[in-house]
Amino acid sequence: MEPTLSPGDNMLVSRYAYWFHEPSRGDIVAFKTSGIPQIGKNPSGKEVMYDKRIIGLPGDRIELQAPRILVNGKEMKLGDSTHPIEFRPGSRGFSDAGESYVVPEQEYFVLGDNSAHSLDSRYFGAVPRDAIYGKVTKIYWPLSRMATPR
């Protein structure tokens, strides 16, 4: 998720953020990976959590055309001008130009902001709604990185 989130960042995750509304495109979410077979289980038996950005909502058609991300035929613009978030070629999934994916109902398509080095929905498919633990709302440690992720 670099540059938005860095290794070693401690984050606050709001578990109640989605009690009254569904996740939105652009949200950074923490989700449980135990129900995703393509992600190995932790040998200790503890739940493994990932954090990724929601790109596709239920029913959306996702197309990845390097370096653009198209959702329902419109280019997604995420990040800021200094750190744009874009698809980078070379992934095992979505490697063909024009390949698309329709997000199933009650699932969300997620991508890492550093897509060249991210294990995300391009590889394991959409994340079920019930696997979403909460919304990442703040980076609180280290103090030098304290911020609200965008």
N, C-alpha and C positions, 0 to 999 in steps of 0.2 A: 504493500500500500504506500510505499515511498513515492513521492515526498510528503504526502499527507500525514501518514503515520510512519514512524521509524521503529526499528527493533529497539526494545528497551522502553518504549513509551508505556506509561501506565495510563489507562483511560477509564473514564466513568461511562457506564452503560446504563441507560435508562430502561428498566424492564417495563415500566408503565407507559412508555411513549406510544405504544400501539394498542392500548386498552380501548380507546374511543375512536380511533381511525386506523386505517391500514397504512403500511409502509409506503413511502413516496419515492419516486425516481430521484436519484441523487443522494438519498440517505446512505450513511455508512452504518451497516448493521453488524452485530455480532451474532453468529449462529452456531448451533450444535452440529457436529459432523458425524455423529454416531449412526445416522440413518443414510449416509452417503457411502455406498460400497467402494467407490474409487479412491476414497481417502482411508488410508490404513488406520487401524485402531491403535490407540496408545497402549504400549505394553503394560503400563501401570494400572490400566483399567479406568483411568480418569477420563472424563469427557473432554474432547478436544474442541476448542472454539476457534472459529476463523472470523476475521473482520474483512468485509468487502463492501463495495459500493453497489447499490441497486441501480441497474441500467434498464431492465425490462420488468414491466408489471404483467399480471395475468392477462393473456390474450394479445400481448404485443408481439409484433414481428421484428426480430432482431437481424440485422445484416452487418457484418464486419467487413469493411472494404478499406484495407490499410491506406492511410492512417485514420480513416473515418469510422465512426460508429453510427449506424442508421437505425432509428427506431420508428417503425411504421412509415418508412420512407423519408423521414426527416433526420438531418444530421444532429447528433447530440453534441453539445458544447459544455464540457464540464471542466472544473479547475479554473485557474486564472491564467492570464497571459504569460506569467513567469513559469508556471508549472501546468501546462495543459495536459489533460488526460486524453490519451489517444490509444487506439489499438495498434499494436506493432505486429508485423508479420512474423511467421515462423512457428506459430502454435500448431499443435497436432490437430486440433479441432478448428473448424472454420478456416481452413487453409485455402479453399477455393474462392475466388472472387465471385460475389453474388450469392454465395451460400447463405441461407437464412434459417431461422429457428423461431417457431411460435411458442411463446411461454404458456405452459399449461395453466389451467385454473388453479387457484390457491398455491401458486408457486411464483418465485421471483428469480430473474436472471441477474447474476452478480458478476462484477469484474473487479480485479485489483487495479489500483491506479498505476502501478508499474507493471503493465500487462505483459511485457517481455519476460518477466520472471514471476508470474503469478499462476498458481493453481486455482482456477476459478470455474465458472459455469461453462466456459469453452471446453473444459475437460470432463466435469462431473455433472453437467446439466443444471437445471434450475433447482433452487433451494425451496423445499416445502415451507409453507407459512408457519406451520407448527414447530419448525426447527429454529425460527428466528427468536433469539433470546432477548434482544433489545436494540436500541439505537445508541450508537457511540455519540456522546454529547460533549465531552471535554477530554483534553489531554491534561493531566495534572502533575505528571512527573516524567522527565526531569523538569525542574522549575524553568529552565531556559527554553523549553518547548511548550510551556503552558499556553493553551489556546483552545478555541472551539474549531474542530476540523471542518473544512469546507469542501 
